[in-house]
Amino acid sequence: MGVFVFLPLVLPLTAWPIARLAEQHLHPRTATRLLTVVAAVMALCSTVCLALVMVVGTAQLPGNPLPDGWSDPEVRAAVPYDEIVGKAAIPALCAVVSASARALWRHGRVRRRAHRALSGLPDTGVAVLPDDVPYAYALPGGRRDRVVVSTALLDCLEPGERRALFAHERAHLAAGHHRFLLAVRLAALANPFLRPLRTAVSYTAERWADEAAARTVGDRRAVATAIGKAALVSRGTPVATLAGLAAPGPVPRRVAALLGPAPAVRTWPPVFTSVGLAAWAAAAGTAVSAMSSANAAVTMFLILRAATPF
């Protein structure tokens, strides 16, 4: 395997330029999908390679549960600096697994609690809760997807702004934005180098819903005003993987974008532009990461198979 086993751990750096430029130059829908795919593939590849390195490190420990043949010199020679990186990979992979499991558990717990809190209300697509705290968010799952909003937030908005709010939240549900947010959150936990992509997707998913709401209500200024008002008074969403009109982030940029023309829809940016070059660099980094992790996995499988007595 050589140094190729380490490449997927650092190749997410190739996606940093597109994480920044996609927010500015790509349609929010395109940016969200592109960045999520890149983050998910790179996170999976880096986790696979980390697990392969951990196998070498675990085989060196006394009383390890792995076959004795896996600690042979041929196996250890497959990973450079095996004595150091092999043992370091053990706590690193444990941290990735525990952090991801904790994030999934918290995501599920918040959704279950929210659905239980709405169980006594009519089974409609909108749940208006009498609450002095202003908030609004899209709640997927359960018997049906629902928009949850408090009376305190509705009281702050004009009728046209309320229509924009509901259109925004319904856009989150229709496009399944919670899946994108959860995927990039888990990817960033698997590899810290992917955190810029998580931040970018949190923004582009909101911009995607902004543009969908503007098309639905036919008034970009009303959507911009609703976002600004909600951001001033709202406390946001109960968990980062749920989407909402006043989600934390660069609200002034969202408002400014809505006050301008609608972004052009492109499936892929032109090659000879900054965003095009960044997109191709991220695609190349993703491809190399996938090939490196696949090569490392196959090589390790063959080495372990040869080292394991039958």
Stockholm file with secondary structure:
# STOCKHOLM 1.0

chainA/1-310         MGVFVFLPLVLPLTAWPIARLAEQHLHPRTATRLLTVVAAVMALCSTVCLALVMVVGTAQLPGNPLPDGWSDPEVRAAVPYDEIVGKAAIPALCAVVSASARALWRHGRVRRRAHRALSGLPDTGVAVLPDDVPYAYALPGGRRDRVVVSTALLDCLEPGERRALFAHERAHLAAGHHRFLLAVRLAALANPFLRPLRTAVSYTAERWADEAAARTVGDRRAVATAIGKAALVSRGTPVATLAGLAAPGPVPRRVAALLGPAPAVRTWPPVFTSVGLAAWAAAAGTAVSAMSSANAAVTMFLILRAATPF
#=GR chainA/1-310 SS CGGGGTHHHHGGGGGHHHHHHHHHHSCHHHHHHHHHHHHHHHHHHHHHHHHHHHHHHHHTSTTCSSCGGGGSHHHHTTSTTHHHHHHHHHHHHHHHHHHHHHHHHHHHHHHHHHHHHTTTSCSCSEEEECCSSCCEEEECCTTSCEEEEEHHHHHTSCHHHHHHHHHHHHHHHHHTHHHHHHHHHHHHHHCGGGHHHHHHHHHHHHHHHHHHHHHHHSCHHHHHHHHHHHHHHCCCCSSTTSCCTTCSSCHHHHHHHHHSCCCCCCSSCCTTSHHHHHHHHHHHHHHHHHHHHHHHHHHHHHHHHHHSCC
#=GC SS_cons         CGGGGTHHHHGGGGGHHHHHHHHHHSCHHHHHHHHHHHHHHHHHHHHHHHHHHHHHHHHTSTTCSSCGGGGSHHHHTTSTTHHHHHHHHHHHHHHHHHHHHHHHHHHHHHHHHHHHHTTTSCSCSEEEECCSSCCEEEECCTTSCEEEEEHHHHHTSCHHHHHHHHHHHHHHHHHTHHHHHHHHHHHHHHCGGGHHHHHHHHHHHHHHHHHHHHHHHSCHHHHHHHHHHHHHHCCCCSSTTSCCTTCSSCHHHHHHHHHSCCCCCCSSCCTTSHHHHHHHHHHHHHHHHHHHHHHHHHHHHHHHHHHSCC
//
